[in-house]
Amino acid sequence: MCAIAGFVNFDHRAAAEQIIGAMNRVQRHRGPDGDGVFIDDRAALGHRRLAIIDLAGGAQPMTNEDGTLHLVFNGEIYNHLELRAWLEAAGHRFRTGSDTEVILHLYEECGAEAPAALCGMFAFALWDSRKRVLLLGRDRAGQKPLVYFRKGRILVFASEINALRKHPDFPDEWDAAAVHDFLSLQYVPSPGCIYREVQKLPPAHTLLFDADSGQARLDCYWQVNLADKSDWSFAAAVQRLRELLTEAVRKRLMAEVPSGAFLSGGLDSAIIATLMTRLRQPERTAAFTIGFADRAYDERSGARLAANHINLLTGNSLDHREKVVDPGDFDLLRKIVPCYGEPFADASMLPTALLSAFAREQVTVILSGDGADEIFAGYERYLAMRFASRFNHLPEAVRRLLFRLPARFLPDAGERTFFGRLRRLMMMLGASENGQYFSLLDRCPPALRARIAGERLRQADAETARLFCTRTAPDAVAQCMEIDFHTYLPGDILPKVDIASMASSLEVRNPFLDHEVIEFAATLPPEFKLHGRSRKHLLKHAFADLLPPETVAARKRGFGIPLAAWLRGRWQEPARTALWESPLPGSGWIDPRGMQELWEEHQQGRRDHSYLLWSLLVLALFMEKRS
């Protein structure tokens, strides 16, 4: 795991050395074990290294034998040994044991199509000095970040937006559509960015940039097929999933440094921790859990139950470690908001950062359960969408009368309350068929947006629901999973974990996002995933014999914090100060009067505006840091 940065085309070599050095330094947390720079007459490449594989010989930038190819790479290639054997049989000769070198030789063999052969999580930049082209590539699910901007014939790229900012041509103007999307989703969806000219390279894509012409070509090298379904029997699918996920975990044990697993009270992390522990026997495996003083959000009891069961199965091969933390430290919020490089308001970034820091005290690599919900139907909203499909034969006007109108009279007491959940469901049932899923996710619906939008936001030519219209899956639930796989997973879940973990120089690996597991899940009939009220139905059956019954039956809780209560309590004063003393009220993006009204309604308990106020708080802290 590392950080990469660079640019193509520049005027002065001395300035290039200074700029690439600054870009490297700001990403030091991603790679504290070393740094490197390559500069020729057209390209500058920078690298920060977190040494995981080939500790002695994996330094970057890495160059091929004749000095025409230069590579910086972030991530892990899990099939690098198989690719190495194939390339050696084709006549290539290797100088290191690093997975990085495989990409160089693979490019020599396959050109820009090389990423399609890689199994792993990665972002790379390869400068071909003979052809004078730069190739950027990103893994299939978007586990590793890669951002860039173009200005004329200049292209600048990095692992993090904060590194891009070190380039003197960085475009600092905000994109109104991105602010619009952020308030709805709490993140800026790919390929956009809060900065108008900055782009995120989409997952499973390459970008080929010609340094002479300044032309760029964006290509997709992989796309999961959600339309074709297999004829698996349920029993055969159970067996196949167990084989694939066990192999995915085995691949991700590749490391020359200490590794462990995250362990919450949920199903996904328990499966990964169990498989990891069994595969590593007799070596002991470290698993990490954090706890909170608020019992409603504390998962330690569930994690202990899973850990004790794993130890019964493996002869005490799991070393389970716990730590009670305080994610409500407002200073932590001030520190972590700027790390994302743009406004990002998934509140679970706070406990994720604390969990990562705790794990990094003992290990450098962690296996996580992220990705299972999106490919095996883990979210409760999928049940809501299936329920909604039963009413879609009714005209929209009728559904609005039946559901939306009475929903307005229900108390808005928060999502975790019965009436809050019922209100949200009924509002969704009354939405247009194409807009139902977005209505479940929208944190800033039109009525609220009208109250808080400043002049600059009102001028935004944006409709966030556009992101939820492209669907290829054959049924409603699969369509929602497809949307989440292309938006929520790479836009929220993966960046949250990447930034929070890399702030502590911790590498996180996700077995559920192995592309063979993803492709297999896509072929399954919907009832294998959502069966009655049972979510992740196949996953539960595939590993039921390895888990406590309570873990299999447990309701998904998420990694949340009590935002509504904190904004009325321990965060009330610092949040009020941050909101009103930041540049936000005078920025033109937000109407100060509307923001004040929402704040007072929330403080008085008349409405729960915690999600939108939280997003505004993040926006304010981000502006404060940049001002």
Disulfide bonds with the S-S distance in Angstrom:
none
